[in-house]
Amino acid sequence: MILSPAQFGFRQKLSTEHAMLKLSDFLKKNRDSGLSSIVVSVDLKKAFDSVPRELLLHKLKVKYFISDFWIRFFYQIGNNT
């Protein structure tokens, strides 16, 4: 399996700190260039443990208008944990 250079998890000599430094550098470069940035952080490791997955995904779709693509994506992640 070929890992993306942007992936820090499950790779030797790369840590959460490295990911945060890369993100920080990216945000600073955008700011210095007059660009806006948005960061969305989702912890999916335990996302489905406390709420029934189908209920959560239904609510995301109906209440927050999350597309079918993302609903399938989150469903697959839940099945792979």
One Martini backbone bead per residue (centre of mass of N, CA, C, O) as a GRO file, in nm:
protein
   81
    1MET     BB    1   0.096   0.037   0.023
    2ILE     BB    2   0.043   0.371  -0.056
    3LEU     BB    3   0.136   0.662   0.098
    4SER     BB    4   0.070   0.962   0.179
    5PRO     BB    5   0.252   1.246   0.257
    6ALA     BB    6  -0.003   1.349   0.444
    7GLN     BB    7   0.052   1.105   0.620
    8PHE     BB    8   0.111   1.030   0.978
    9GLY     BB    9  -0.017   0.779   1.032
   10PHE     BB   10   0.154   0.483   1.047
   11ARG     BB   11   0.448   0.629   1.059
   12GLN     BB   12   0.763   0.655   1.067
   13LYS     BB   13   0.879   0.947   1.218
   14LEU     BB   14   0.570   1.029   1.261
   15SER     BB   15   0.359   1.278   1.409
   16THR     BB   16   0.147   1.494   1.546
   17GLU     BB   17   0.355   1.721   1.547
   18HIS     BB   18   0.413   1.718   1.245
   19ALA     BB   19   0.127   1.784   1.153
   20MET     BB   20   0.104   2.057   1.303
   21LEU     BB   21   0.344   2.196   1.165
   22LYS     BB   22   0.236   2.176   0.878
   23LEU     BB   23  -0.025   2.329   0.929
   24SER     BB   24   0.100   2.588   1.040
   25ASP     BB   25   0.262   2.659   0.787
   26PHE     BB   26   0.023   2.674   0.594
   27LEU     BB   27  -0.134   2.899   0.743
   28LYS     BB   28   0.091   3.114   0.734
   29LYS     BB   29   0.116   3.131   0.427
   30ASN     BB   30  -0.171   3.219   0.374
   31ARG     BB   31  -0.170   3.472   0.546
   32ASP     BB   32   0.077   3.609   0.399
   33SER     BB   33  -0.105   3.591   0.116
   34GLY     BB   34  -0.418   3.663   0.197
   35LEU     BB   35  -0.546   3.400   0.287
   36SER     BB   36  -0.786   3.172   0.357
   37SER     BB   37  -0.878   2.940   0.627
   38ILE     BB   38  -0.994   2.599   0.684
   39VAL     BB   39  -1.057   2.388   0.971
   40VAL     BB   40  -1.121   2.034   0.993
   41SER     BB   41  -1.189   1.830   1.282
   42VAL     BB   42  -1.196   1.465   1.308
   43ASP     BB   43  -1.284   1.214   1.543
   44LEU     BB   44  -1.329   0.870   1.444
   45LYS     BB   45  -1.257   0.651   1.650
   46LYS     BB   46  -1.533   0.721   1.858
   47ALA     BB   47  -1.793   0.819   1.697
   48PHE     BB   48  -1.970   0.523   1.717
   49ASP     BB   49  -1.995   0.429   2.027
   50SER     BB   50  -2.250   0.624   2.156
   51VAL     BB   51  -2.396   0.600   1.870
   52PRO     BB   52  -2.599   0.506   1.646
   53ARG     BB   53  -2.498   0.506   1.329
   54GLU     BB   54  -2.765   0.540   1.168
   55LEU     BB   55  -2.863   0.787   1.325
   56LEU     BB   56  -2.626   0.974   1.270
   57LEU     BB   57  -2.637   0.966   0.957
   58HIS     BB   58  -2.927   1.064   0.928
   59LYS     BB   59  -2.885   1.337   1.068
   60LEU     BB   60  -2.668   1.446   0.878
   61LYS     BB   61  -2.850   1.438   0.625
   62VAL     BB   62  -3.114   1.591   0.723
   63LYS     BB   63  -3.006   1.836   0.906
   64TYR     BB   64  -2.706   1.892   0.737
   65PHE     BB   65  -2.685   1.801   0.431
   66ILE     BB   66  -2.532   1.547   0.381
   67SER     BB   67  -2.400   1.369   0.154
   68ASP     BB   68  -2.388   1.053   0.028
   69PHE     BB   69  -2.085   1.036   0.009
   70TRP     BB   70  -2.027   1.095   0.316
   71ILE     BB   71  -2.202   0.878   0.436
   72ARG     BB   72  -2.044   0.641   0.311
   73PHE     BB   73  -1.771   0.716   0.426
   74PHE     BB   74  -1.850   0.697   0.731
   75TYR     BB   75  -1.954   0.408   0.718
   76GLN     BB   76  -1.685   0.275   0.631
   77ILE     BB   77  -1.520   0.362   0.872
   78GLY     BB   78  -1.699   0.216   1.084
   79ASN     BB   79  -1.636  -0.075   0.951
   80ASN     BB   80  -1.301  -0.046   0.994
   81THR     BB   81  -1.283  -0.044   1.332
   0.00000   0.00000   0.00000
